[in-house]
Amino acid sequence: TAAAFKIHPNYLTLIGFLTTIFAAFQLAKGKFLYAGLVIIGAGIFDMLDGRVARVTNNVTRFGAFFDSVLDRYSDIAIYLGLTVYYCKGQRISYVILSGVAMMGSLMTSYTRARAESLIPLCKVGFMERPERLVLLIIGMLANRMAPVLWIIAFFSNLTVIHRIFFTWKEATRLEQDTSSKDVKSKQFAGTASFR
């Protein structure tokens, strides 16, 4: 295994990313089946890096950050490959669809990251990266990318809306709780001063 060979998990993350870049080039050429198989390989590296990090006691803050950043670049690369393919075929509606799917995919991840800087947890919605990758791989292997892009475009953006609404509710609740505690502490301080 990678852990036995003392391979640093960040190298596995990088290999997975470079493999996805190669798959994106295959998508741009219209080689969907080949691209799907390559992305399956990239997914193996994506799963291995976390496992190796835990087994070798190499779990670091930077490793988590590095993995997240390259995941976003990988997502962009896949949709860019599709966009180039549809551009060459002058299929403008699919170019726009790929863009909307990419936008939803990136914003799904961003809204969770930004929300969790304000509230404890924001895992609502179901169109996370693993689900999107599985759908994309199915679309590539079956050569049915259009339905998959429609599903991702719709449900990923729906997840973003869900997370915005959830964060609004949670942030408002936390602010009200804080205000209530502040009022109570002031009341207690005022009562204590008269003792």
C-alpha positions as CSV (number, residue, x, y, z in Angstrom):
1,T,0.0,0.0,0.0
2,A,0.9,3.7,-0.2
3,A,1.4,3.8,3.6
4,A,3.9,0.9,3.4
5,F,6.0,2.8,0.8
6,K,6.0,5.9,3.0
7,I,4.3,8.0,0.3
8,H,3.2,11.3,1.7
9,P,-0.6,11.8,1.4
10,N,-0.2,15.2,-0.2
11,Y,1.6,13.5,-3.1
12,L,-1.4,11.2,-3.5
13,T,-3.7,14.2,-3.6
14,L,-1.5,15.8,-6.3
15,I,-1.5,12.5,-8.4
16,G,-5.3,12.3,-8.2
17,F,-5.5,15.9,-9.3
18,L,-3.1,15.4,-12.3
19,T,-5.1,12.3,-13.3
20,T,-8.3,14.3,-13.3
21,I,-6.6,17.0,-15.5
22,F,-5.7,14.2,-18.0
23,A,-9.4,13.0,-17.9
24,A,-10.5,16.6,-18.6
25,F,-8.4,16.6,-21.8
26,Q,-10.1,13.3,-22.8
27,L,-13.5,14.9,-22.3
28,A,-12.5,17.9,-24.5
29,K,-11.7,15.3,-27.2
30,G,-15.1,13.6,-26.7
31,K,-13.6,10.4,-25.3
32,F,-16.2,10.1,-22.6
33,L,-15.7,6.4,-21.8
34,Y,-12.0,6.7,-21.4
35,A,-12.4,9.9,-19.3
36,G,-14.8,8.1,-17.0
37,L,-12.3,5.2,-16.4
38,V,-9.5,7.7,-15.8
39,I,-11.7,9.6,-13.2
40,I,-12.4,6.3,-11.4
41,G,-8.6,6.0,-11.1
42,A,-8.4,9.6,-9.8
43,G,-11.1,8.8,-7.3
44,I,-9.0,5.9,-5.9
45,F,-6.2,8.4,-5.2
46,D,-8.7,10.8,-3.7
47,M,-9.8,8.1,-1.2
48,L,-6.3,6.9,-0.5
49,D,-4.8,10.2,0.6
50,G,-7.1,10.6,3.7
51,R,-6.6,6.9,4.7
52,V,-2.8,7.1,4.3
53,A,-2.8,10.4,6.3
54,R,-4.5,8.7,9.2
55,V,-2.5,5.4,9.0
56,T,0.8,7.3,8.9
57,N,-0.3,9.9,11.4
58,N,0.2,12.6,8.8
59,V,-3.2,14.4,9.3
60,T,-2.4,18.1,9.1
61,R,-4.4,21.3,8.6
62,F,-2.5,22.1,5.4
63,G,-3.3,18.6,4.1
64,A,-7.0,19.1,4.5
65,F,-6.7,22.6,2.9
66,F,-4.6,21.3,0.0
67,D,-7.1,18.5,-0.6
68,S,-10.0,20.9,-0.7
69,V,-8.3,23.3,-3.0
70,L,-7.3,20.6,-5.5
71,D,-10.8,19.2,-5.4
72,R,-12.2,22.5,-6.5
73,Y,-9.6,22.7,-9.4
74,S,-10.5,19.1,-10.4
75,D,-14.2,20.0,-10.5
76,I,-13.5,23.0,-12.7
77,A,-11.2,21.0,-15.0
78,I,-14.0,18.4,-15.6
79,Y,-16.5,21.1,-16.6
80,L,-14.0,23.0,-18.7
81,G,-13.3,19.8,-20.6
82,L,-17.0,19.4,-21.3
83,T,-17.3,23.1,-22.2
84,V,-14.5,22.8,-24.8
85,Y,-16.1,19.7,-26.3
86,Y,-19.5,21.4,-26.6
87,C,-17.9,24.6,-28.0
88,K,-16.2,22.6,-30.7
89,G,-19.6,21.1,-31.6
90,Q,-21.2,24.6,-31.4
91,R,-23.7,23.3,-29.0
92,I,-24.2,26.6,-27.1
93,S,-27.1,25.3,-24.9
94,Y,-24.8,22.6,-23.5
95,V,-22.0,25.1,-23.0
96,I,-24.3,27.1,-20.8
97,L,-25.6,24.0,-19.1
98,S,-22.0,23.0,-18.3
99,G,-21.4,26.4,-16.9
100,V,-24.5,26.3,-14.7
101,A,-23.5,22.8,-13.4
102,M,-19.9,24.1,-12.6
103,M,-21.3,27.1,-10.8
104,G,-23.6,25.0,-8.7
105,S,-20.8,22.5,-7.9
106,L,-18.4,25.2,-6.8
107,M,-21.0,27.1,-4.8
108,T,-22.2,23.9,-3.0
109,S,-18.7,23.6,-1.6
110,Y,-18.2,27.3,-0.9
111,T,-21.5,27.8,0.9
112,R,-20.7,25.0,3.3
113,A,-17.2,26.3,4.0
114,R,-18.4,29.9,4.4
115,A,-21.4,28.9,6.5
116,E,-19.3,26.8,8.9
117,S,-17.1,29.9,9.6
118,L,-20.4,31.4,11.0
119,I,-22.3,28.4,12.4
120,P,-21.2,25.0,13.8
121,L,-22.3,22.8,10.9
122,C,-24.0,23.1,7.5
123,K,-24.4,19.7,5.8
124,V,-27.9,20.1,4.5
125,G,-28.5,19.2,0.9
126,F,-27.4,16.0,-0.8
127,M,-25.5,17.1,-4.0
128,E,-22.0,16.8,-2.4
129,R,-18.9,16.1,-4.4
130,P,-19.1,12.3,-4.1
131,E,-22.6,12.3,-5.5
132,R,-21.6,14.6,-8.3
133,L,-18.6,12.5,-9.2
134,V,-20.7,9.3,-9.3
135,L,-23.2,11.0,-11.6
136,L,-20.5,12.3,-13.9
137,I,-18.8,8.9,-14.1
138,I,-22.2,7.3,-15.0
139,G,-22.7,9.9,-17.6
140,M,-19.3,9.4,-19.2
141,L,-19.4,5.6,-19.1
142,A,-23.0,5.5,-20.6
143,N,-22.2,8.4,-22.9
144,R,-25.3,10.3,-21.5
145,M,-23.8,13.5,-20.2
146,A,-26.7,15.8,-21.0
147,P,-29.2,14.3,-18.5
148,V,-26.4,14.1,-15.9
149,L,-25.5,17.8,-16.3
150,W,-29.2,18.7,-16.0
151,I,-29.4,16.8,-12.7
152,I,-26.2,18.4,-11.3
153,A,-27.2,21.9,-12.5
154,F,-30.6,21.7,-10.9
155,F,-29.9,19.9,-7.6
156,S,-26.5,21.5,-6.8
157,N,-28.0,25.0,-7.1
158,L,-31.0,23.8,-5.1
159,T,-28.5,22.6,-2.4
160,V,-26.9,26.1,-2.4
161,I,-30.3,27.7,-1.9
162,H,-31.1,25.2,0.9
163,R,-27.8,26.0,2.6
164,I,-28.3,29.8,2.3
165,F,-31.7,29.4,4.0
166,F,-30.4,27.0,6.7
167,T,-27.5,29.3,7.5
168,W,-29.8,32.3,7.7
169,K,-32.0,30.5,10.2
170,E,-29.1,29.2,12.3
171,A,-27.1,32.5,12.3
172,T,-30.3,34.3,13.3
173,R,-30.9,31.8,16.1
174,L,-27.3,32.1,17.4
175,E,-27.5,35.9,17.3
176,Q,-30.8,35.9,19.3
177,D,-29.3,33.5,21.8
178,T,-26.3,35.7,22.2
179,S,-28.4,38.8,22.6
180,S,-30.6,37.0,25.2
181,K,-27.5,36.0,27.2
182,D,-26.1,39.5,27.0
183,V,-29.4,40.9,28.4
184,K,-29.5,38.3,31.2
185,S,-25.9,39.0,32.2
186,K,-26.5,42.7,32.3
187,Q,-29.6,42.2,34.4
188,F,-27.6,39.9,36.7
189,A,-24.8,42.5,37.0
190,G,-27.4,45.2,37.7
191,T,-29.0,43.1,40.5
192,A,-25.6,42.2,42.0
193,S,-24.6,45.9,42.2
194,F,-27.5,46.6,44.6
195,R,-26.6,43.8,47.0
